[in-house]
């Protein structure tokens, strides 16, 4: 999926996690067990082939949206992150996108979608 100059792609192999972690200086490579077990889907957002953001999705919930050294998006990057969540119909359950956008505790989550049908 492309949005505002970013290409969002699901990490397909463990090396994708290693490359993303190295590029952003984050620990996403340690999520390999979660990804293999299907507990998390890792999505990598790139701009012109350069890794900019790493997202963690669990059961249609966006739970992490991290940039360089675990930074969080601001300005136009934040607007793109929110647009991505809207377009993919993900519930936002992370403070990475600002307190005002965090889902209320106990709020109904969207029905679980088989991960084969996810839009990334």
Secondary structure as UniProt FT lines:
FT   STRAND          2..3
FT   TURN            4..5
FT   STRAND          6..10
FT   HELIX           14..24
FT   HELIX           28..31
FT   HELIX           32..36
FT   TURN            37..38
FT   STRAND          41..47
FT   TURN            48..49
FT   STRAND          50..58
FT   TURN            59..60
FT   STRAND          61..66
FT   HELIX           68..70
FT   HELIX           75..88
FT   STRAND          91..92
FT   HELIX           95..97
FT   HELIX           99..101
FT   TURN            105..106
FT   HELIX           115..117
//
